[in-house]
Each structure stands twice: as structure tokens, then as C-alpha cells.
Amino acid sequence: MNKLELLKNKLNSYGKLCVAFSGGVDSSFLLYVAYHVLGDNALAVLIDSPVLARRDKKEAVDWLEQLGVKYAVVEENPFDSPDFSQNSRMRCYFCKKNNYELILDVAKQYGINYVADGQNADDAQSEHRPGIRASKELGVVSPLNECGLTKEDIRFYSKQLQVSTWNKPANACLSSRVPYGFEITKERLAVIEAAEDVLRKRGMEGCRVRWHESIARIEAPRDYFDAILNTKEITQEIKALGFKYITLDLEGFRSGSMN
């Protein structure tokens, strides 16, 4: 039995399932399979907050509409928690715990006992995933990890099933662009989002703009280096957001570079 069949059997065993949906590759694949296994007994919950870029929210909702699955969008304000705003290395734990509590409440309203996250087998091996601690404490299940599905597996099966997100670049919430120890504010998140939109509107997906006070540090796939360096409007538009210096990180994009 391959990993996809294992996953289908696992999802079927839940009877009803609520998926913590972010719009990323992992949760999209999980939800797609869950919907095709469970039908109306599958529910997606998307947390909408200032750490989610508006473009990402629209793409996520559009995808849910196309899939036809039942879903709910829950508004959340992470700034209600000083533990989040202070931006310690446990920031993700506090944010995820609050989000999962909200999702669990929605699941109960629908009579669903299980909430699943998109944690995969690679995530489980990561040294810095405080959000996983929050999911374990609250009893959130991780069927992708339990069935041994790696990120490579998920992209492979997503492509095989014609899930449109199969080749979507990795993403993370906007707060991950702020170095630990610097306060996270709505204003800083808005500036980061606007700076990344300068790149995204030019078709440069999978880029990050890391906030370093007066410096914006662009992490981008190396294929975009020439375009970024030779498009003076990129520097001008990002500088107009309040940055004094715009830098291009020569190591390129890498997930978790600020950990």
C-alpha cells in the first residue's frame, strides 16, 4: 500500500475531519484528499489575521471555492497576545496555540472531533518547530506525518492528482520576516507585505523581504537575481515604503533563515 492509500485510510477512520487550512502545499493536499474521501464530512478553517498577506488570503479562498468543500474563515488578532508581539523564539507556539483553539471551537460547532494540521514527515524532523508543540498539546492530529509523507511526496501526489498547488513556492506568515526580539506591529507587517508585493506583481514568487529596521533584505530564488538587480523600480518602490537600504541576499531564499 503506498502512502497515498495509507492517507486515505487514515482520513476515512476519522469519520469527520476539520483541516487547519493555510493555502500552502501541505494543507491544500491534505484537504483535497480529505474532501474526496469524506465529502461533506470534511471542513476547512482558514485563520485570517494581519500575518496573512491579503493576496495569500484571496488565493486560499478562491481555491476553496473551486474545490467546493465546506469552509469557514475566522478572523483573529494576534496582537491581543503580548507573547506574540514581543517576538521571542516561541512566537510561533503562542500564535499556533491560539489559532488551533479557535479552529477546535469551530470544529465543535460542526460536531467534528478531529482537527488536522498540515505537518509533514520533514517538519517532524525540524529542530525549530514550536508550533508542533502547540498542536500536540491540543490534540491536533497530523495525518501527513503519521503516514510518512514528506514534502517531496506531497508535491508528487499533488501533481499526480492535479492539485493546482503542487508546485506552489514555500511560504510562511509575515511575522517570520521580523528578527526575534524586535516587536511585531501591524505597521511593520504592512510594510513587509507591500515590499513583497513589489516583487510578486512582477511574477517573482517565493521571495521574502526580511525587515532589519532601515534595511530591507531580499531573499529570492537565484533565477530572479538578474531581474532584481537590473530593475531599478524595485529598489525605488521598496525604498518608498520607508527603508533606507535595499539589499539582495547572495545566499538566495532559504526557509527559516532567521531561526
Secondary structure, 3 states (H helix, E strand, C coil): CCHHHHHHHHHHHHCCEEEEECCCHHHHHHHHHHHHHHHHHEEEEEEECCCCCHHHHHHHHHHHHHHCCEEEEEECCHHHCHHHHCCCCCHHHHHHHHHHHHHHHHHHHCCCCCEECCCCCCHHHCCCCHHHHHHHHCCCECHHHHCCCCHHHHHHHHHHCCCCCCCCCCCCCHHHHCCCCCCCCHHHHHHHHHHHHHHHCCCCCCCEEEEECCEEEEECCHHHHHHHHHCHHHHHHHHCCCCCEEEECCCCCCCCCCC
